[in-house]
Amino acid sequence: MRALSLCLPILLLSACAGQPAADSPAVSPERQACNADAASSLIGQPATPANVEAARIKAGAASVRAYGQNDPVTMDYRFDRLNVVKDAGGKIARISCG
């Protein structure tokens, strides 16, 4: 009986996991999807915060990460994220989604 009383709160909380909040806006995946080709005109430009943000807006991405070619990054894939890869000179070398 004691084991059941210890597990009950966990079971109740897990039933709510993954449910969106009632006040969270519904956003369609198409709206959040990233389109790297739309931002390709910025390749070769300095990787300033303004240019990185401009690339994110052009790509329609929800988020952006800018990093150097030899920087470690996580390998998780996010369809709504733009990746801006900088060369050694600080210019945008590659733009991709993921």
C-alpha positions as CSV (number, residue, x, y, z in Angstrom):
1,M,0.0,0.0,0.0
2,R,2.8,2.4,0.9
3,A,4.5,1.8,-2.6
4,L,1.2,2.7,-4.3
5,S,0.9,5.9,-2.3
6,L,4.5,6.8,-3.3
7,C,3.9,6.1,-7.0
8,L,0.5,7.8,-7.3
9,P,1.8,11.4,-7.5
10,I,4.3,10.4,-10.2
11,L,1.6,8.7,-12.2
12,L,-0.7,11.7,-11.9
13,L,2.0,14.1,-13.0
14,S,3.1,11.9,-15.9
15,A,-0.5,11.9,-17.2
16,C,-0.1,15.7,-17.7
17,A,3.3,15.5,-19.5
18,G,3.4,16.6,-23.0
19,Q,0.0,18.5,-22.9
20,P,0.2,22.1,-24.2
21,A,-0.7,24.8,-21.8
22,A,-4.3,26.1,-22.3
23,D,-3.0,29.6,-22.9
24,S,-0.2,28.7,-25.3
25,P,-0.8,29.8,-28.9
26,A,-1.0,27.1,-31.5
27,V,1.7,27.6,-34.1
28,S,1.6,25.5,-37.3
29,P,4.8,23.6,-38.2
30,E,4.9,25.4,-41.5
31,R,5.2,28.7,-39.8
32,Q,8.1,27.6,-37.7
33,A,9.9,25.6,-40.4
34,C,13.3,26.9,-41.4
35,N,14.2,27.8,-45.0
36,A,18.0,28.2,-45.3
37,D,17.9,29.1,-49.0
38,A,16.0,32.3,-48.2
39,A,19.0,33.5,-46.1
40,S,21.8,32.4,-48.5
41,S,22.3,36.0,-49.7
42,L,24.1,36.7,-46.4
43,I,26.9,34.1,-47.0
44,G,30.2,36.0,-47.2
45,Q,28.9,38.9,-45.0
46,P,30.3,39.6,-41.5
47,A,28.6,37.4,-38.9
48,T,27.5,40.4,-36.8
49,P,24.6,40.0,-34.4
50,A,22.5,42.1,-36.8
51,N,23.3,39.9,-39.9
52,V,22.7,36.7,-37.9
53,E,19.3,38.0,-36.8
54,A,18.6,39.1,-40.4
55,A,19.4,35.5,-41.6
56,R,17.0,34.1,-39.0
57,I,14.2,36.4,-40.1
58,K,14.8,35.7,-43.8
59,A,14.8,31.9,-43.1
60,G,11.6,32.1,-41.0
61,A,13.3,30.2,-38.2
62,A,12.1,30.4,-34.6
63,S,15.7,30.3,-33.3
64,V,19.3,30.7,-34.5
65,R,22.7,29.6,-33.4
66,A,25.9,31.0,-34.7
67,Y,29.2,29.2,-34.3
68,G,32.7,28.8,-35.7
69,Q,33.6,25.9,-38.1
70,N,35.6,24.1,-35.4
71,D,33.3,24.9,-32.5
72,P,31.6,21.9,-30.8
73,V,27.8,21.9,-31.2
74,T,25.1,19.5,-30.2
75,M,23.8,17.1,-32.8
76,D,20.1,17.5,-32.0
77,Y,18.0,18.4,-35.0
78,R,15.4,21.2,-34.7
79,F,13.4,21.9,-37.8
80,D,12.8,25.5,-36.6
81,R,16.4,26.4,-36.0
82,L,18.8,28.2,-38.3
83,N,22.6,27.4,-38.1
84,V,25.0,30.1,-39.1
85,V,28.5,28.9,-39.4
86,K,31.3,31.4,-39.2
87,D,34.7,31.1,-40.9
88,A,38.0,32.0,-39.2
89,G,37.7,35.6,-40.4
90,G,34.3,36.0,-38.8
91,K,32.2,35.9,-42.0
92,I,29.2,33.7,-42.6
93,A,30.5,30.6,-44.4
94,R,27.4,28.4,-44.4
95,I,23.8,28.6,-43.5
96,S,21.7,25.5,-42.8
97,C,18.6,24.4,-40.9
98,G,18.6,21.9,-38.1
